[in-house]
Amino acid sequence: MSDSPLVSVYMPTKNRLDLLKRAVNSVFNQTYSNVELHIVDDGSTDGTNEYLQQLAESNQHVFIYRNEKSIGACASRNIAIKNANGIFITGLDDDDEFLPQRISSLILAYDDKYAFVCSSMWWDYGKHKRLIDSKESIITLEEQLSYNEATTQVLVKKDRFIAVDGFDVSFVACQDYDLWTRLILQYGHAYRISEPSYVVNDTGSSVRMIGNPKSVQGYMQYFEKFKQHMTDKNIKNQEFMKLRRERKKMSVLMLLKQFGTGHFQAKLRYFLSSNFSFVRNTHHWFYKKKPK
């Protein structure tokens, strides 16, 4: 394998032209040079199609596909990946962005003994950013069944993605969590590097899945699909993840039940914010920009 194998970046998009331009530029600004970009326009009506056609005409490493009728982000991702030319693939959501060293750091960390590699990430609330999953880690199946340790995007060989049948379009949410878990089931442990290189946009200009009813349904689909592999610890963690997605209050009893199951600081933070408005409001004041 070449020292600089071709990496294909897949990106679905729909009616987010300004954010899309930022995401595309973050791919163009990579320190790693052997990159191609596959974008699927999922029925946009805001000028996205015209922008993408101009982009493809001016850059031979950009490939554009259009769904005249929307088929959803995951079906669109599968289209891009099927047409990718790279040995490796990695994804970018149209409202997020790569830091310049994103691909080079993942390629440097890659080892075939791992199912895939991923990294920590910045969660951008608009006023401040928070570092997520910042520790270097070997991701085992047991850990993955408790929490999506693989974060939002990974670098993986295309043939592995195809072998596990890509994104499951029957999922209404948590499709990434499902796919990363299937890759670990098939190919063994994964590896997360500590260097953050992905920025998740939660500034109010984009809708994230927490608090979305589809997110809760996605977690239930995930649980039903993988419950035969889960330990009691995994099940307790899934109960917490569902509660958090539902934005329900966490009782003292449930907090105590979660002791010893991992991620306790996150659970304590959620207990405090779900029960005490001043904690929640302080968090919002610190991180969030005021709406215009």
C-alpha atoms as one frame of an Amber mdcrd trajectory, in Angstrom:
protein
   0.000   0.000   0.000   1.226   3.472  -0.916   2.360   5.816   1.845  -0.395
   8.150   0.603  -3.351   5.937  -0.385  -6.401   7.602  -1.921  -9.002   8.619
   0.663 -12.598   9.193  -0.438 -14.706  11.588   1.645 -18.470  11.035   1.437
 -20.928  13.812   2.221 -24.733  13.945   1.917 -26.308  17.390   1.783 -29.731
  19.018   1.677 -30.586  22.720   1.765 -27.588  23.870   3.813 -25.673  25.786
   1.161 -23.701  28.121   3.440 -22.733  25.334   5.847 -21.971  23.026   2.917
 -19.456  25.512   1.507 -17.622  25.567   4.839 -17.577  21.770   5.010 -16.263
  21.489   1.439 -13.521  24.027   2.117 -12.430  22.048   5.171 -11.839  19.056
   2.876  -9.909  21.195   0.387  -7.751  22.528   3.242  -6.483  19.097   4.332
  -2.729  18.683   4.787  -3.168  15.232   3.207  -3.209  15.672  -0.566  -4.519
  12.387  -2.013  -8.216  13.031  -1.352 -11.373  12.934  -3.445 -14.800  14.212
  -2.406 -18.135  12.550  -3.216 -21.204  14.697  -2.480 -24.812  13.544  -2.799
 -27.402  16.310  -3.106 -30.514  14.805  -1.537 -33.114  16.910  -3.352 -31.967
  20.416  -2.364 -33.998  23.429  -3.498 -31.761  26.272  -2.244 -29.125  26.612
  -4.965 -27.021  23.702  -3.740 -27.258  21.873  -7.071 -25.917  24.857  -9.019
 -23.035  25.333  -6.576 -22.108  21.653  -6.755 -22.147  21.573 -10.555 -19.733
  24.521 -10.650 -17.594  22.825  -8.023 -17.314  19.602 -10.024 -16.491  21.488
 -13.224 -13.603  23.272 -11.525 -12.172  20.331  -9.565 -11.543  16.872 -11.015
 -11.412  15.343  -7.539 -15.031  16.258  -6.768 -17.865  13.903  -7.766 -21.498
  14.966  -7.582 -24.699  12.890  -7.449 -28.255  14.188  -7.181 -31.450  12.640
  -5.873 -34.373  14.463  -7.465 -36.481  13.241  -4.547 -35.030  13.012  -1.047
 -34.099   9.480   0.036 -32.379  10.352   3.318 -28.818  10.939   4.480 -27.802
   7.310   4.960 -29.074   6.082   1.595 -27.226   9.053   0.097 -24.038   8.104
   1.936 -24.286   4.596   0.541 -24.499   6.018  -3.001 -21.348   8.091  -2.483
 -19.424   5.200  -0.968 -20.453   2.753  -3.683 -18.918   5.143  -6.244 -15.804
   6.003  -4.206 -12.435   5.183  -5.749 -10.367   5.299  -2.575  -8.840   2.457
  -0.614 -10.093   4.310   2.452 -13.334   6.180   3.082 -14.362   8.658   5.724
 -17.414  10.850   6.162 -18.263  14.461   6.836 -21.709  15.866   7.559 -22.519
  19.014   5.606 -22.987  21.091   8.777 -19.693  19.980  10.364 -16.053  20.486
   9.384 -12.647  18.840   9.341  -9.611  20.413  10.953  -6.678  20.534   8.485
  -4.843  17.502   9.916  -7.937  15.282  10.029  -7.107  12.800   7.283  -3.331
  12.805   7.716  -3.608  11.990  11.441  -6.053   9.135  10.823  -3.963   7.647
   8.006  -0.874   7.830  10.206  -2.719   5.992  12.994  -4.284   3.330  10.775
  -3.412  -0.332  11.341  -5.158  -3.275   9.661  -5.465  -5.050  13.004  -8.138
  -2.522  13.962 -11.602  -2.458  12.388 -11.179   1.287  11.821  -9.617   4.373
  13.346 -11.326   7.497  14.644 -10.468  10.519  16.766 -11.701  12.741  19.543
 -13.691  15.767  18.402 -14.712  19.300  19.240 -18.383  19.990  19.954 -19.003
  23.594  18.906 -21.879  25.220  20.784 -21.249  28.625  19.202 -19.788  30.505
  22.165 -17.398  27.819  23.381 -16.277  24.380  22.243 -16.034  21.232  24.337
 -13.596  18.389  23.732 -15.413  15.048  23.409 -13.925  11.559  23.862 -10.466
  13.022  24.332  -8.610   9.906  25.504  -6.696   7.541  23.247  -8.525   4.231
  23.383  -8.752   0.709  22.041 -12.509   0.337  21.450 -13.790  -3.125  22.338
 -17.226  -4.480  21.491 -18.242  -4.361  25.152 -17.357  -0.670  25.369 -19.083
   0.130  22.083 -22.304  -1.552  23.210 -22.493   0.888  26.144 -21.719   4.094
  24.276 -20.707   5.152  20.764 -16.991   5.328  21.535 -16.263   5.649  17.805
 -17.823   9.143  17.718 -19.511  10.518  14.624 -17.131   9.513  11.774 -14.348
   6.972  11.205 -11.657   6.105   8.653 -12.149   2.588   7.302 -11.210   0.564
   4.237 -13.920   0.708   1.599 -13.979  -3.075   1.159 -14.796  -3.495   4.871
 -17.655  -1.037   4.592 -19.068  -2.945   1.624 -18.592  -6.299   3.384 -20.887
  -5.270   6.263 -23.505  -3.795   3.867 -22.964  -0.124   4.657 -25.433   2.091
   6.491 -28.695   0.439   7.493 -31.373   2.662   5.934 -34.093   1.069   8.101
 -32.683   2.971  11.098 -34.323   6.361  11.686 -31.322   7.523  13.751 -28.105
   6.101  15.265 -27.094   4.718  11.857 -23.457   5.533  12.502 -23.528   3.849
  15.917 -25.021   0.754  14.280 -22.452   0.630  11.470 -19.397   1.149  13.688
 -20.677  -1.648  15.962 -21.093  -4.031  13.027 -17.551  -3.256  11.875 -16.212
  -4.096  15.340 -18.228  -7.312  15.384 -16.760  -8.289  12.020 -13.155  -7.070
  12.306 -12.343  -6.745  16.016 -11.326  -3.814  18.188 -11.173  -0.273  16.798
  -8.742   2.503  17.713  -9.391   6.112  18.722  -6.604   8.674  18.722  -6.624
  11.522  21.225  -5.935  14.308  18.715  -9.217  16.080  17.881  -9.734  16.728
  14.166 -13.500  16.869  13.648 -15.803  19.753  14.645 -19.495  19.086  15.302
 -21.711  22.120  14.749 -24.307  22.639  17.494 -24.643  26.395  17.132 -28.352
  26.573  16.426 -27.832  26.763  12.656 -28.093  22.982  12.590 -30.429  20.500
  14.290 -28.665  17.809  16.310 -30.346  14.568  17.306 -30.475  14.949  21.118
 -34.066  15.616  22.111 -35.355  14.475  18.712 -38.006  11.695  18.900 -36.274
   9.917  16.017 -33.138   9.726  18.132 -34.992   7.801  20.840 -36.441   5.450
  18.236 -32.963   4.943  16.775 -31.615   3.886  20.161 -34.471   1.409  20.531
 -33.642  -0.022  17.099 -30.002  -0.296  18.150 -30.913  -2.051  21.380 -33.139
  -4.589  19.630 -30.462  -5.319  17.035 -27.586  -5.897  19.447 -29.200  -6.869
  22.765 -28.091 -10.498  22.361 -24.482  -9.277  22.676 -25.110  -7.007  25.680
 -24.134  -7.504  29.311 -26.094  -6.081  32.257 -23.641  -3.167  32.230 -24.375
  -2.470  28.570 -28.122  -2.572  29.210 -27.855  -0.055  32.062 -25.838   2.268
  29.844 -28.413   1.956  27.069 -31.120   2.874  29.594 -29.190   6.026  30.443
 -28.624   6.925  26.784 -32.348   6.580  26.092 -33.235   8.721  29.131 -30.836
  11.443  28.013 -32.190  11.399  24.465 -35.709  11.748  25.865 -34.561  14.732
  27.952 -36.173  13.215  31.045 -35.126  13.845  34.625 -32.676  11.381  36.106
 -33.678  10.119  39.529 -31.285   9.550  42.412 -32.127   5.853  42.250 -31.168
   5.609  38.591 -27.948   7.529  39.226 -27.040   5.028  41.946 -27.886   2.118
  39.613 -25.424   3.565  37.106 -22.518   3.541  39.542 -19.755   1.261  38.293
 -21.022   1.140  34.706 -18.629   3.781  33.338 -18.961   7.394  32.131 -20.076
   8.379  35.629 -18.999  12.022  35.348 -21.233  12.460  32.299 -24.095  10.828
  34.146 -23.597  13.031  37.200 -23.573  16.125  34.968 -26.821  15.008  33.386
 -28.373  14.268  36.789 -27.576  17.803  37.937 -28.690  19.538  34.733 -31.920
  17.527  34.440 -32.940  18.244  38.027 -31.662  21.766  38.643 -32.534  24.546
  36.202 -29.725  26.826  37.366 -27.163  24.164  36.377 -28.801  23.795  32.957
 -29.049  27.553  32.476 -25.426  28.072  33.493 -24.302  25.513  30.940 -26.396
  27.203  28.250 -25.064  30.654  29.170 -21.450  29.469  29.049 -21.592  27.567
  25.770 -24.399  28.964  23.636 -24.512  32.144  21.617 -27.685  34.202  21.932
 -29.976  33.750  18.920 -29.918  36.651  16.468
